[in-house]
């Protein structure tokens, strides 16, 4: 089993990669040449010893509309524009969005309700 430090590092690296991929600023509609949206906030991060409940919602806020966002591993996504919400169903969860953005979040352990 991984330590909380490893989970913290994985969560931070995912946020940092997403932020670095999104350098630049534009208010233009999404086009193939527009910068990738950056993640500004994730409501629940695994930052230490804590338990997550299956189906618990997580809010992700972007600096601009990321376009189509996909949650891999049975993830459902709600919301539009810069504000998106998904439910914790597996760990790790991988979010991808238009123009190559990616965020990997790890929630461990996940308990049933």
C-alpha positions in Angstrom: 0.0 0.0 0.0 1.3 3.4 -0.8 1.9 6.0 1.8 0.0 9.3 2.0 3.1 11.1 0.8 3.0 9.1 -2.5 -0.7 9.9 -2.9 0.0 13.6 -2.2 2.8 13.6 -4.7 0.7 12.0 -7.4 -2.2 14.5 -6.8 0.2 17.5 -6.9 2.0 16.2 -10.0 -1.3 15.8 -11.8 -2.3 19.4 -11.0 1.1 20.7 -11.9 1.1 18.9 -15.3 -2.4 20.3 -16.0 -1.2 23.8 -15.1 1.9 23.7 -17.2 0.0 22.4 -20.2 -2.3 25.4 -20.0 0.2 28.2 -20.0 -1.1 31.2 -21.9 -4.2 33.2 -21.8 -7.0 33.7 -24.3 -10.7 34.5 -24.4 -11.1 33.1 -27.9 -13.4 30.2 -28.5 -11.7 26.8 -28.4 -9.9 26.0 -31.6 -7.1 23.5 -32.3 -4.5 26.3 -31.7 -6.0 27.6 -28.5 -4.1 27.0 -25.2 -5.2 24.1 -22.9 -7.5 25.1 -20.0 -5.8 24.9 -16.6 -7.2 23.4 -13.4 -7.5 26.1 -10.7 -9.2 24.1 -8.0 -10.1 20.5 -7.1 -12.5 20.3 -4.1 -11.3 17.0 -2.7 -7.6 16.1 -2.9 -6.1 13.1 -1.2 -3.7 15.1 0.9 -3.2 12.7 3.8 -4.9 10.0 5.8 -8.6 10.2 5.0 -11.3 8.0 3.6 -13.4 8.7 0.5 -16.9 7.3 -0.1 -17.8 5.7 -3.4 -20.0 8.2 -5.4 -18.8 11.2 -3.4 -18.7 14.2 -5.7 -15.6 16.2 -6.6 -15.7 19.7 -8.2 -13.0 20.8 -10.6 -12.8 24.5 -11.7 -10.9 25.5 -14.8 -9.4 28.9 -15.7 -11.4 28.8 -19.0 -14.0 26.5 -20.6 -12.0 23.3 -21.3 -14.5 22.0 -24.0 -15.3 18.3 -23.8 -14.0 16.7 -20.6 -13.9 12.9 -20.2 -13.5 11.0 -17.0 -11.9 7.6 -17.7 -12.9 4.5 -15.7 -16.7 4.7 -15.5 -16.8 8.4 -14.6 -19.8 10.6 -15.2 -19.3 14.3 -15.6 -21.8 17.1 -14.9 -21.6 20.8 -15.4 -20.4 23.1 -18.2 -18.0 26.0 -18.8 -15.4 26.3 -16.1 -17.2 24.3 -13.4 -17.3 20.5 -13.7 -18.3 17.8 -11.2 -17.7 14.0 -11.2 -18.2 11.2 -8.7 -15.4 9.1 -7.2 -15.8 5.6 -8.5 -12.2 4.3 -8.9 -8.7 5.3 -8.1 -6.9 6.7 -9.9 -9.3 8.9 -11.9 -8.0 10.4 -15.1 -9.7 13.5 -16.6 -8.8 14.6 -20.1 -10.1 17.6 -22.0 -9.8 19.4 -25.3 -6.3 20.3 -26.7 -4.5 17.7 -24.6 -5.2 18.6 -21.0 -4.9 15.8 -18.4 -5.4 15.5 -14.7 -4.8 12.3 -12.7 -6.4 12.1 -9.2 -6.0 9.4 -6.7 -8.5 8.6 -3.9 -7.5 5.8 -1.5 -9.2 4.1 0.2 -12.7 4.3 -1.3 -15.4 2.9 0.9 -18.8 1.8 0.0 -21.7 3.8 1.4 
